[in-house]
Amino acid sequence: MQEALSSILEFGFQEFSLNRIQATTDLDSSRSISTLRRLGFQEEGILRQYGYWKGKFHDVRCFSLLQSDQAAGVYRAS
């Protein structure tokens, strides 16, 4: 998963000149959270009742990666 996400991030920043890429996870999704952190994403906080599935609203964790993080060496593509 990390390799696939790295390719997508690189494509987004280089080909589309995106400034920000955002990701959300379930609150307790430790594997997804670990993958995002390894790629340099920073946790921004909890989005209350942001997600809706299985007939109810759920809180999610919000992460972001900025193009300036890539320039500063925070982003790790490989």
Rosetta blueprint (number, residue, H / E / L):
1 M L
2 Q H
3 E H
4 A H
5 L H
6 S H
7 S H
8 I H
9 L H
10 E H
11 F H
12 G H
13 F H
14 Q H
15 E H
16 F L
17 S L
18 L L
19 N L
20 R E
21 I E
22 Q E
23 A E
24 T E
25 T E
26 D E
27 L L
28 D L
29 S L
30 S H
31 R H
32 S H
33 I H
34 S H
35 T H
36 L H
37 R H
38 R H
39 L L
40 G L
41 F L
42 Q E
43 E E
44 E E
45 G E
46 I E
47 L E
48 R E
49 Q E
50 Y E
51 G E
52 Y E
53 W E
54 K L
55 G L
56 K E
57 F E
58 H E
59 D E
60 V E
61 R E
62 C E
63 F E
64 S E
65 L E
66 L E
67 Q H
68 S H
69 D H
70 Q H
71 A H
72 A L
73 G L
74 V L
75 Y L
76 R L
77 A L
78 S L
